[in-house]
């Protein structure tokens, strides 16, 4: 189906341009159609995939369990057994089988990721919560994404505090929760 649609959008205008090559207006119009369609499709994809276009959700009091962004990472090193890992994005990177923390050069937590069922967000969302409940509690202002090997997620963005909360999901249920600070809109 998509092959047929591609043919119609791209090749028929080119064929028409070749047939009517003596008429400049028809030629320009026929060649402009595929260009405009591609431009509109690319613009829509960028709009849909870019979190900058989503309305802000208040995440100022958000945390995952007892862990909050900007906490001193040393507060959490002692509570759980972590493996110290390497990561290009975080000065300190602590991992356990089901919880990961990343910290900046000031030893502040800037990344939290978990698939533990006993850790919840402030709105009682945890792993295995139905995605519809997440949307009911956090609202309709979210963006969608997909990461190869990880799956699909919906994300909520707090623009003033530069935080994003991602709910990775599969078959309509949350499989992992990720909470992090974003830098310069990235």
Buried (B, 14 or more C-beta within 10 A) or exposed (E): EEEEEEEEBBEEBEEBBEEBEEEEEBBEBBEEBBEEBEEEEEEEEEEEEEBEEBEEBEBEEBBBBEBBBEBEBEEBBEEEEBEEEEEEEBBBBBBEEBBBBBBBEEBBBBBBBBBBEEBBBEEEBBBEBBBEBBBEEBEEEBBEBEEEEBEBBBBBBBBEBBBBBBBBBEEEBBBBBBBBBBEEEE
